Amino acid sequence: MSNINCPVCMQEIDKEAQICPYCKTNLKIYFQRLEQGQATLKLAREALEKKNFQGAKELYESALEMLPEDEEILKEKKALEELFAREKPQEKKKNNRSIVVVIVVIGLVLGLAFLSYLYWPNIETAFSLAVSKKDTLNDVKEIDPHIQKLEELFTAYKNGDVGPFMEDPEAVRQLFLELSEEETNKRGYLLQWAVSLMTEYGINSDDPDGIKYLETAIYLCPECYTIDDATFYLAEKLKETDLDRAWTLYEEVLTIERGYWYFDNALLGMGDILLTKGERKEAKEIYERIIQEYPKTDGADEAKKRLKQLK
């Protein structure tokens, strides 16, 4: 589709627009959520093809959280729920058959154990040790800390809670580095989704919470596509209190290929820092550069205002 409704004023706009022409809202993060939703929807359909009904159901629910309610998606989800409901009785029958088989096997094992106990007393100890060892191995196999933590993070993200990602960022980052490709695919782009949400919270939160959100987002996933947003807005929040660090962050923005729409404002921030330091000549040079290299941008308009004030 070529048009969507602005999430703020609900006017129809071009989906490629970065700023709503009606209410002037910055829609970049909103569009990124749409991209995430489409990626999640694709994963849901792939899971459905592989008959992973539970995984598909969860992915459809995640997609619906990020995408506007779409008739086609809702129809697919409803069909999946009906299929899921039909699968459960069959699974129950299979489980019943499995229980019968297990009972028979247990009966045979106990019978053999009893007979062995009568004729060979030491077999009782050996049998107990074997069962104990087997149970321990099963416990280790069933409780995989990586998968358990991954599920906890996924549940938190679904509830809009990024707290578990921020409690120990180093451990979370290490977790995703250690996950196998198969384990990572079970939850799709979970780290990217969480970092995107964290970045959104950071942009819209007051200091110092906003700074913490953005710092954590950058640390957790420096290769995520929201790195330009997090880096730029962290610089904006720091330019009044930590000039040197803000300057370094603005420089980093200028090296990020997909961050080109921030280039004018990143340079503007650098000019403001120079002005704060009393370096008027250098600040003026940067403002003039913005006007020359990025005409008809917000940064250029602000640079013109700064130059007028310097006269």
N, C-alpha and C positions, 0 to 999 in steps of 0.2 A: 504494500500500500504506500502511496506517496504522501498522504496527509494523516495527521493524528490530531487529537484534541489536546490543547495545553492542559496539564494537570492542575493548574491554578485557576485560570479564567475560563477554561473549557472551550475557548475559541478554536476553530480549525486552523491548523498551521502546517507548514512544510516540516516533515519529520527530520529533515537535515538541518533545520534552523538551530542555532545555539542559544539565541535569545528570542523569547516570544515577542513579536512585534506589537502585541496588544498590551500585555501587562509588564513587559520587560523582564520577565523571570529568566534566570539562567537555567537552561534545560539540559545541560551537558550530562549531569549525573543521572537525570531521569532517563535520557536516551541510553546511557550505559546500563541501567537496570533493565531496559527493554532487551538489550543485547544479551544480558545474562539470562533473562527469561527465555529467549529463543534458544540459547545454548542448552538450558535445562530441559526445555521441551524436546529438543532433539535427543537428549540422553534418555528421557522418559519413553520416547517411541522406540529407541533401540532396546531398552530394557524389556519393553512389551514384546518386541519381536523375539527376544531370547526367552520369553515366558517367565521372566522374573517379575511376577505380578506385584509383589510387595514393594520392590524397588521402584517399579514404574509408578505405582500409586503415590509413593512419597515424592517422587520427582515431579509428577503432575501437580501435586499440591504446592510444591516450591515454585513451579513455573507460574501458577495462578496468583501467587503472592507478588510476583514481579511483573506480570503482564496484565493489561486491561482485560476485563472479562470478555472472552471471545467465545462465540457460540460453538465454533468447531472444537476448541479445546475442552469446553464443558461437556460436549457430546462425547468426545473421546474418553474423558474421565468417567462419565456415567457408564459407558459401555464396559470400561475396565472394571468398575465396581461390580457390575452385574456378573462379569466373568469371574471375578474374584470370589463372589458369593457362591457361584456354582462349583468352584474348585474346592472350597472348604469341606462340603460334605464328602467329596471323593477322598480328600486327604484324611478325613475322619475314619472312613472305611479302611483305608490303608493302615492307619494307626492301630485300629482294632485288630486287624490281621497280624500286625507286628507284635502287639501285646500278647496274643495267643501263642505266637511262635516263641517269644521271649519266655513266657511261663513254662512252655514245654521244655525248652532248653535248660532253664533253671532247675526244673524238676529232675531232668536227667543228670545234670551236674551234681546236684545235692545227693541224688541216689548213689552215684559213683563215689562221691566223697565219703558217704556213710559206710559203704562197703569197704572202701580202701582203709578207712579208719579202723574197722574191725580187724583187718588182716595186717595192717602196717601202721602202727601208732605214729611214726614220724611223718607220715604223709599229711597229717592234720596241720602240722606246723608249716610244712612246705606249701600246702594249699593256701593257708592264711596269708603267708608272706607274698605269694603270687598275686592273690586278689588285692591285697593292700597296695602293692606296687602298681598294679593295673589301674586301680582307682586314682592313685596319685598322678599317673601319666594322663589319664582322662581329664582330671581337673585342670592340669596345665594346658592341655590342648583346648579345652572349652573356654578358658578365661585368657584370651589374648589381650594383653594390656593395650596394644596399639589399636585394635579394633574397638575395644571398649571406650578408649579415650576419643576415638574418631566419632563414635555414635553420640557421646556426650556433647561434643562440639557441634555436631550436626543438629541435635535437638535444641541446643541453645540458640544457634543461628536461626532456626525455623521460628523461634519465639522472639526474634529481633534482639537477642541478648549477646553482646560481644564480650561480656565480662570474663568468661572462661578463657577467651583468647588473650586477654590482657593481664590475667593474674600471673602467668609465668610465660612471657613471650618466647623466651629462649627454649623452654621445653616444647612449646607448640611448634616452633620452627623446626626443631630437631625431629619431632614426630613426623612432620610431613617430608622431611629429608629421608627418613628411614622407611617410610611406607613403600611397599612394592607398587608397581604400576597397577596391578589388579586391585589392591586395596584402595589406592587413590581413586580409581575409576568407580568404585562403589558409591562414592559420594561426589562424583563429578568435579566441579570447580569450587569445592567448599572453601578453600583458603582464599581464592579470589573473591568469592561472594562476601565472605566475612570482612576482608580487607576493604572492599568497596563500601560496605555498610559502615565500617569503622571510620573511613574517610568522610563519608557523608555526615556522620555524627560529629566528627572533628571540625568540619567546616562550619556547622551550624551551632556548635557549643561555645559557651563563653570560656575564657581562660580561667584556670589552667587546664580544665578538663579537655578543651579543644586541642591544646598542645599535646597532651598525653595520648589522645586518640590518634592524632596524625603521626606522632613519633613511633607509636607501636605499629601502625599500618606500614610505614616505610621499613621498619626493621623486619617485620614478618614476611613481607613479600616485595623486595625491591624490583622484581621483574614483572609485577602485576601491572595491568594497563592503567590503574588509577594512580600510579606513582607520580605522574606529573601534577595531578590535582593535590595530592597529599604534600608534595614538596613545595609547591607554590604557596598554598594556604598556610603551611607551617612557617614559611618565610614571612608572610604577611603578619602573622600573629607575633612573630619575634622581632620585627624591625624596630619596635619602640623600646625593647628591653635588652636585646642582644644583637647589636649591629653587625658584628663580625660573623656570627653564625648565620644571620639572615642573609648577609651578602653571599656567603658560600652556597646557601640553598638557592638563591636566585641564579647564581652561576650554573648550578646543577640543572635547573629548569631549562636553561638555554642549550644544554647538551642533550636533552631528551627529545627525540625526533617527533613523537606524537604530542609533545607539549607546545607545539608551535603557536597555538592560539593564546598561550600565556606569555609569549616572548615580549610583546609590547609592554605589558604590565610588570613583567619581571625586570625589564630595563628601567621602568618607571620607579620601581621600588629601590633599585640600585642608585638611581639619581637622587631619590629622597634621602637615602642613607648618607650620600656624599654631602647633601645640603645640611643635614643634621650635624655632620662633622665640621661644617664650615668651609667645605671645599666647593665654593660656588661656581668657579670656572669649570671644574670637571663635571659638576652636576648639570650645568648648562649644556655642555657638549653631549651628554647622554640624552637630555630632553630633545635636542635638535636631531640627534640620530633617530630617535623614535619617530619623530614627525616625518623624517625623510624615508626611513625604511618601512614604516608601518602606518601609512596614511589611512585616514578613514577608519581608525580604530578608537576604542575607548582610551587606550593608552596615549594615543596621539592627541586626543582632545584634552586630556589631563596635562600632558606635557606643555601644550600651548598656554594653559592657565598658569603653570609653574613659571614659564618664561616671562609672562606678563608681570608676575609678582617680583621677578628678579630685576626688572628694569628700574 
